[in-house]
Amino acid sequence: MALDFSGQNLRGRNFKGQNLAGANFSYADIRGANFSGANLTGANFSHAKAGLQRRWAIFLVLVSWLLSGLSGILWALNGFFVLLIFATPLDNQIAGWIVLIVVIAFFLVTIRQGILAGAVAVAFAVVFAVSGAITVVLVGTLALVVAGAVVVAGAVAVVGAVAVAFAVAFAGAVAFIIALAVAVAGAVAVAFFVAGDRAEAFTVAVAVAVAVAGTLFNIYIAWQAMKGEEKHSLIRNLAIAFAATGGTSFRNANLTNANFAKTTLKSTDFRNAILTRTCYHQAKMLDRVRPGNTYLQNSQVPQLLVTGQGQDKNFDRQNLRGINLQSANLADASFISTDLSEANLQDADLSRAKLKQTQLDATDLTGAILTGAFIEDWGITRETKLYGVRCEYIFMRLPTKENPDPLRKPDNHQEVFQDGDFAEFIQPIFDTLDLYHNQGVDPRAIAIAFKKLAENHPEDELEIVAIEKRGDDKLLIRAKTAVDVNKSQLSAEYFADYNQLKALSQSQQSLLIEKDDRIRSLETMLTTALKQPKYYIEGDNKVSDISGISIQGSSNVSGIAGGGSVANLGTISGNVNIAINELPDSPNSEQPGIKELLTQLQQAISQSSELSDEDKAEALEQVKTLAEAGQNPQEPAKQKTAKTAITMLKGLFSGLPAVATLVEAANNLLPVISKLFGLG
């Protein structure tokens, strides 16, 4: 049974390395608690209070004041060195100018490019100024000593900025004001000490002015750092690390599926923690934690996790593996080349999101909205959860000015995916038998050989899921199989039969086609596939229910009944008429039903001059199938049959010109027929 610590005072408690999976820490005070290396899978920390204990907070504030005072003292020393410009000896004047050049360079470069760039500028300025001084006069060691003092002052300026950043972000306004007062007081004290008994007003004024300027400089850098400016990330990271000393520690802990909703997390250590699907909804001070190398280190991520608002934001090329963005608004966001594997994106709004090359291994997209998303080369796997995805259309490429709607799916801009269609359309098929044909593709031989393979191995559940043209005359057929099938054996058997069938005459192959209409249907799809770049099959394409066909040699075929070639079109059309006439008339004369729509479709096919007789025969067979399914259009099995027939008709018509009369009729009739079958 999971442990219950809800509402308890756990300040300073040590839970290091313990198994606390599923434990309840809601509303508990866990300030200063140590959870390092603990198993906290599924633990509940909602409304808990983490961070520093009061004694640690007081200690760190005192340390920050001490550092502020030290920073003010060294800035005042810099002011004294600048005063050397007005000294009488030439070497002192040169030393004063060196200090001034270095300070100005440090200020300007740090403000524009960050503290590290400022340090580099100090080094170059010292080298340049000292070398120039030596060229003019042998200064001795004074210039080098001054240069060293400036470098130290610059380093302590970093400490001062960290101290101020801590005071601003973690200790509050009072601590910040006191830190300023201490810095200025230190500067004034040094100024009087340097001036000695003379206490010259000018000396004091210059020392204090430089100290105040340095302190204001520290404040500016600290403010920019805590705002999340990347160039000042060093200051921010140091301040956060300083503030997390003695705070709640989840270092190396497993926080998979843990809940930190509405938890106060200031001064908490998450270094090397496992944060897979960890919830931070409405957590407080999440941007003040010590993140280490977790996804929390990105300045945008804490705000996104807390608010769930990431609309139109750029997260390109980031490692967000395991992040929990359930129900987040990510419309128009960009995740190009981002790792979102194992992330929780349930019910997230990813409308128009850029998901090019986004890694989504084991990502949970249940109920997510993907309408208008761009999914070029995205990395979904068999572990990606797509159940209940809401998507009306998708784009297979990123948009350009010339083509703002690249490779839209469905291709017809008047058509949208229905509930459940997108997952079936996009779900990758692994465990497939890939049959690659690279020389003299014979669609009829392929159809017969595949039917025979399915008949010989019904336990392997062969089902064609894709037919793809490769190059000018090469064809790849992907067939889904049962688990743990010997694909090598199936492939060898298939190609042995296929090569024998290719050697048969067309009349002998026609006899085999007459044996089973499904062979003719498959041949038609293969022929269509060779005429266009890529062709996918949807629906039930299992082909295991056929009569026996035995291929004994290159010219001997047994198990064939009947003779002749393709059936007479008139006979087929008559059978279609019979099937259609068995359907009931539409009760509304102004609103055609399945019977009236299929009659119009039959007429359009029969009168078409673009289709060959063989394609007409196949198209009419599909109309007949629709008519038979129309007897019970709401029955799931009939709906599945109708969906397959409509898909095959679209494949037959896809090679025709867009302006063809039959294409126009199909574009008008098929969507309406689909709706009457409850498919759209």
N, C-alpha and C positions, 0 to 999 in steps of 0.2 A: 504493500500500500504506500502511495506517495506521501512524503512528509509534509506537514502543514505548519508553516512558520508565519502565517498571515498576521499582520498587525503587531508583530513582536519587535522588541528592541534588540537588534543584532549588531549594534555598533562594535567594531573591532573584533568580531568573532572570526575564528579561523576554520574555514571549510575546505582547505587546500586538499585537492586530490580525491575528494569524497564523491560517491555516486548519489547525486541528488536529482536524478531524472524524474520529471513530472512534479517536482516539489512546488509548493505554493508559498511564495514570498510576497504576495500582494499586500500593499499598505505597510510593509515592514520598513524599519529604519536600518539600512544596511551600510551606513556610512563607515568607511574604514574597514569593512569586512573583506576577508581574503578568500576568493573563490578560485584561486590559481589552479589550473589543471583539473578542475572538477567537471564531472559529467552533469550538465544542466539541461540535457535534452528535454524539450517540452516544458521547462520550468516557467512559472508565472511570476513575473516581477512587476505586474501592473500597479501603478500608483505608489510604488516603493520609492524610497529616498536614498540615493547613493551619493558618494562623494567623500569629502573630508570631514573628519571629526573636528569638533570645535578647537581642541588644543593644537591640532596640526594646522588648522587654518590660521590661528593666532601666530604660531611659530613662523609660518611662511610669509605672513604679512610683515612681521618684524624683519625677516631676512630681506624682503623686497624694499623696505625702508632703508636698510643698511646699504643695499646695492645702489639705491637712488642717491643716498648721501655720497657714496664713493664716486659715483658718476659725476655729481655736481662738483666735487673736489677736483677731479682730474680735468673737467672742462675749465674750471677756474685757473688751474695750472697752465692750460693751453693759452688762456687769456694773458697770463703773465709772460709766457714765451713770446706772444705776439708783441708785447710791449718792448721787446728787445730791438724792434725796428727803430725805436727812438733813442736807443743807447748810443754812446759815443764811439766805442771801439767798432771798427768795421766788421770784425768777425761776429760780434753780437748782432749787428744789424742783419748780416746774412742769415744767421740762425733764425732771427725773427721772421724774415721773409720766407724761409723754408717752412716754418710752422704754418704761416698764413696760407701759403700755396697748398700745403697738404690738407689743412682743414677745409678750405674752399672746395678742393677736388673731392674730398670725402663727402661733404654735404651734397654737392650737385649730383655726383654719380650715384650715391646711395638713394637719393630721392627718385632718380629716374630709372635705375636698373636694379636696385636692391643692395643689401648689406654686403654680400660677397663681392659684387662688382666694385663697391666702395672700397673694400679692403685692398683689392687689386690696384685701384687708382691710387691709394695711399702709397703702396709699394713703389709704383712707377714714379709718383711725384717725389718721393724721398730720393730715389736714385737720380732722377733728373736734377733736382735742386742741389743735392750734395755734389754731384759731378760738376755742375756749373760753378758752385762755390769754390771747389778746389782749383778749377781753372783760373778763377780770378785771383784767389789768394789762398795760402795754406792756412786753413782755418784750424787745423789741429783736430782735436777730438770733440770740440764743442758741437759742431754741426751733427756729428754722428750721435752724440748723446741726445741732442734735441730731437733728432729723427726717431730715435728709439722711444723717447717720451711720447711723441705723437702717435707712434704705432700702438703703444700701450693705451693711450687715451682713446684711440679708435676702437680698440678691443673692448674697453670698459664702456664705450658708448653703446656697444651691442648689449652688454649686461644691463645698462641703464634702460634701454628700450625694452628688454625682457621684463625688467622690474616694473616699468610703467604698464606694459601690456598685462602683466599679472594683476596689478592694482586695478586697472580699468575693467578687465574682463571677469575677474574672479573674486576680488575683495570689496568692490563697491566704490561709490563716489568718495566716501570719507577717507578710505585708505589711499585713494588716488590723490586727494588734496594734501594729505599729510606727506605722501611721497614727494610731491612737488616742493612742499615747504622744507623738507629735509634736504633736498638737492640744492635749493637756493641758499639755505643756511650754511651748508657745507662750503658752497662757493664763496660766500661772504667771509666765512671764517678763514679760509685760505687766503683770500685777498688781503685781510688785515695782517695775517701772519707774515705774508711775503713783504708787505709794505713796511712792516716793523713799526718802530716808534714814530716814524714819519707819518704813517697812515695817510699817505698822499691820496687826495680825492680822485685824481686822474687814474692812479693805479687801481684803486678799489673799483672805480666805475668800469674800467676796461675788463677787469677780471670778472666782475659780476655780469657784465653785458655778454661776454663770451659764454659764461656758465648758463645764463638764461637762454641764450640762443641754442646751446647744446641741449638743454632740457626740453625746450620747445621742439627741437629736432627729434629727440627721443619720443616725445608725445606723438608727433606726426607719424613716425615710423611704426610705433606701437598701434596706433589707430588704424593705419592702413593694413598692418599685419592681421589684426583681429577682424577686419572686414573681409579677409580672405584673398588679398592681393597675392598672386603667386610669387612675385619677385621678392616679397618679404616673408616667404613661407618659413625661412629659417628662424626668424624672430617668433613667429606664431608657434612653431613646433617646440622651440625651447621654452616658451612661456607655458604652453599646455603641459609639457613634460614636468616642468617645475611645479605647476599647480596640482598635478596628479600624484605627486609624492605623498605617500601616506593615505591616498584615497582608496575607494573601493576598487579591488583588482579582480578582473576576469581574464587575466593573462593565461593563455594556453587552455582556456576552458572550452568545453563543447556546448555551444548555445544554440544548437540546431532546433528550430521551431520554438525557441523561447519567446516569451511575450514581455516586452518592455513598454507597453502602451501607457502613456501618461506618467512615466517614471521620470524622476529628476536624476540626471546622469552627469552633472558637472563634476569634473575632476575624477573621472572613472577611467581605468586602464583596460583597453580591449586588445592589447598587442597579442598577435598570434592566436587570437580566439577564432573558433569556428562559428561563423555567423550565417549559416545556411538557413534561409527563410525565416530569419529572426525578425520579429515585428517591433517597430519603433513608432507606431502611429501615435501622434500627439505627445511624444516624449519631450521632456524639457531639457534644454542645454546639451542636446546631442552634438552640437558643433563645438563643445568644450571638453570632449573626451580625448583621451590619448589613443589614436586609432591604429598605430603601427602600420602594417602593410595591408590591412583590411580595406574593403571598399569604402569605409568611412573616411579615409584619408582625402578623398576628393571633396573639394569645398562645396560642390553642388549637391552631393548625395545626402548629407544629413537633412537639409531642408526638404528634399524630395521625400525622404522616408517619413518625416514628421507630418508633412502636409498632404502628401499624395498628389501634389500638383507639379507635373513636369512637362506641361504643354509647351510645345515649340522650343524646348531646350535641346542643347547639343551634348550628347553623351558618347560621341564617336571614340572608338578605340580604347574604351575603358574596360577594366576588369570588374564586372558587376556580378560575377559568378555567385549564385546562391542568394541574391538580393530578394527581399520581400516587397513587391509592389502591387499587392492585391488591391484591386479596385482603384488603382491610381489613374489619374488623367494624364495620359502620355500622347495625346493627339498631336500630330505634326512634329513629334520629337524625332531626333536622329540618333540611331544606334549603329551606324556604319562600322563594321568590323569590331563590334562590342561583344564581349563574352557574357551572355545571359544564361549560361547553362545552369541547370538546377534551380533557376529562379522561380518565384511564385508570382505569376502574372494572371492569376484568376480574376476574371471580370474586369481586367484593366482595359482602358480605352486606348487602343493603338491605331485609331483611325488616321490614315495618311502618314503613318510613321515610316521612316526610312530604315528598313531592316536588311540592307545589303550586307551580305557576308556576316550577318549576326549569328553567333553560335547559340543554339537553343537545345542542346543535348539535355534530355530529362527535364526540360522546362515545362511548367504546368500552365497551359494557356486555356484552361477550362473556362468557358463563358466569356472569353476575351472578345473585344470588338476589333476586327482587322479590316473593316471596309476601307478601301482605297489605299491600303498599305503597299509599300514597294518591297518586294521580297526577292530581289535579284541575288541568286547564289546563297540564300540563307541556309543555315546548317541545322535542319531538323533531323531527328533520328527516330528510330522505332520507340524510343523512350519518351519522346515529346508528346505531351498530352494535349489533344486538340478537341476533346469532347465538348460539344455545345458552343464551339466558336461561332460568333456572329459576324458574318461577312457577306456583303452583297456582291462585291467585285474586288479584284486584286490586280496589281500591276507587276509584271515579271521583270521590269527594268526600271532604273531611276529616270525621272522626267528630264527632258531637255527643252530649250526654247523652241526647237523645231518640232518636238514631239512631246507634248505635256502629258499624254496618256499612253505611255509605251507598253505594248503587249498586254492589253487589258484582258482579263479573263473574268467572265465569259467574253468571247470575242464580240458578240452582238451587244452593242451598247444599250439596247432596249431590254436586255435579259440580265437577270441577277441570280446569284446562288440562292437556293431555297435552304430552309433549316436542315443542317446536316450535310449539305452538298459539298461545302468547301473542304471539310475534313476528308471526305472520300476523294475529292479531286486532288488534294495536295499531299495527303499522307504518303510518304515514300514506301515503296514495296521492297523489302529486303528478301532474303531467302527465295530469290527468283531463279528460274532456269532460263538462261540467256542463250538464245539460238541465233547466231550471227551468220548471215548469208552474204558472201562477198563475190560470188561469181555466177553470172547468168541466173538471176533470181527468177524462179518459176512459181508464181502465186498458187496455181492449181496444185502443183506437187507439194507445196508447203501445207496447204489446207488438208490434203489427204493424209500426208505423213503425220501431221499433228493429231488428226482424229484417231488414227490407228494407235499412236502412242498413248493417247488418253484412254482408249479402250483396253489396251494391254495392261495399264497401270491405274485402275480406278482408285486404288487406295492412296495414290499420290496426289489426288485432288488437283489435277492440272487445270489452270484457269488463266487464259491470256489477259494480261493487264495493260500491255502497251505494245504498239507496233510503231517502230521508228525508222524513218529513212536515214541512211548514212551515206553521204556523198551522192553520186549520180545514180548508182544502180546497186547499192548495198542496203540490206534490210536487217534490222535487229528486232527479234520478237522476245518479249519478256513474259514468262508464264509463272504465276504464283504456284507454289507447291506446298505440300504438307511439310511438317518439321522433320528434319533428319532424313531427307530423301537423298539418294545417291545420284546427284546431278550429272556426274561424269558418265554413269551408265545410261541414264536417260538420253543425254546428248548424243552418245555414240549410236544408240539404237535409232534415234530420230534421223540422224544424218545418213545412216545406212539405208533406211527406207526412202528418204528424200532423194538420194542420188539414184536409186533404182527407178523411182517414179519419174525423174527428169528424163530418163532414157525412153519412157513409153511414148507412143504416138499420141497426138491430141485426141483422136477418136477413142483410144483406150482410156485416157484420163476422163473423157466426157462420160464414159460408162460409169466410172466411179462417182462422178459428181451426181449423176442421176440417182445413184444409190441413196443419197442423203442430202436434203435441202440445206442442212447446216453447213455442209462442206462448201456448197455454192456461196452461202452467205460469207463464210470466212475468206473464200477466194476473192470475193468482191471487196471486202475490207482491205485485203492485202494489195490488191491492184490499186485501190484508192490511195493507200499509204505510199506507194511508189510514185504517185503523182504530186505529192506535197511534202514539205520538209519534215513534218512530225504529225503523228496521228495517234490519238489515245482512244482506248475502248473503255466504256463505262458499263456497269451492269453485270448480269450473270452471263459469263462466257464459258461455262463448263461444258466440256464436249465429250462426256464419257458414255452417253446413251446412244450408241450407234450399232448397226448391224455388223457382222463380221466381215472384215476385209483382209485378205491374205495376199501378201506380195511375195512371190516365190523366185522371181528373177527379173531380168531387165525387160522382159516382154510378156511374162505370164502373170495374169491377175485372176484370182478366183474369188468366189463369194459375191458375184455381181449378178443382180437380177434385172431383167428389162434391158432395153436398148434404146438407141436414139440419142439425140443431143438435148439442148435446152427445150423445155416444154413450150408448146405454142402459146404465144402471148394472149391469144383470144381465150384459150382455156383458163389461163391464170386469171385474166380479167373477169371471166364469168364466175370463177370461184370467189373472187373478191366481192362481186356484186351480191352473190348469195349471202356471204358473211355480213355485208353491210345491211342488207334488207332484213336480216334477222334482228337488227337493233330497233328499239322503239323510236318513234318520231319525237321531235322536240315539242314539249307542251306549249312553247311560246313560238309562234310563227316568225316573230321579229328577232328571236335569239336562237341561232342554230345550235343543235346539240352535236353529240359525237357522230351520229349517223350522217347528218347534213355536211359536217366538216370533212369527214372521210370521203364522202361522195365527191366533194370539190377537189380534194387532194388526188383521188384516183383519176379524175378527169384531167387534171394538170399533168400528171405523170404520163398518162396514155397519149396526150396530145403533144408532149415535149419532143422537140427535134434535136435537143442537145444530148439526150441520153441514148446510149446504145441499147439494142434489144435486150442484151443480157442484163444491163443495169436496170432497164425498165421492169424486167421480170423480178429482179431482186427487190426493187422498190415496191412493186405491187404485192409481193409476198409480205413485206413489212406492214403494208396497209391492211392486209388480211389479218395479220397478227393483232393489229390494233383493234380491228373490228371484233375479233373473238374476245379480246380482253375487255372490250366495251360492254360486254354483257354484265360484268360486275366491276365497274370502274373503281370502286372504293376498297376492293379486296386487295390486301398487301401483295399477294402473289401476282395478281393481274397488273397492279401498278408497276411492279418490278419488270414484268414482261413488256409493258407499254413503254417504260423508260428505255429499255434496251432497243426496242424497235425504233423509237424516235431518234436515239443516238445513231443507229445505223443509217437511218434516212438522212440525217445531217451529214454523215460521212459520205454517202453517195452523192449528195448535192454539193459538197464542199469544193469539188473540182470544177464546177460550172461557173461561167461568168456571173458577176454580181447582178448584171442587168437582165439575166435570163428570166423569162416569164415564170418558169418553174421555181427558180430561186425566190422570186418575189412572192409567189403563192405560198411556198413553204415557210418563208419568214412571217407571213401573216397567219397561216393556219396552225403550224406546229405549236407555237406558244399557247394558243387557245386550247388546243387538244390536250396539252400538258396540264393546264389548269383543270380541265374537266376530269382528268384522272387524279386530281389532287397532288400534282407534281409541281405546281408553280402558281 
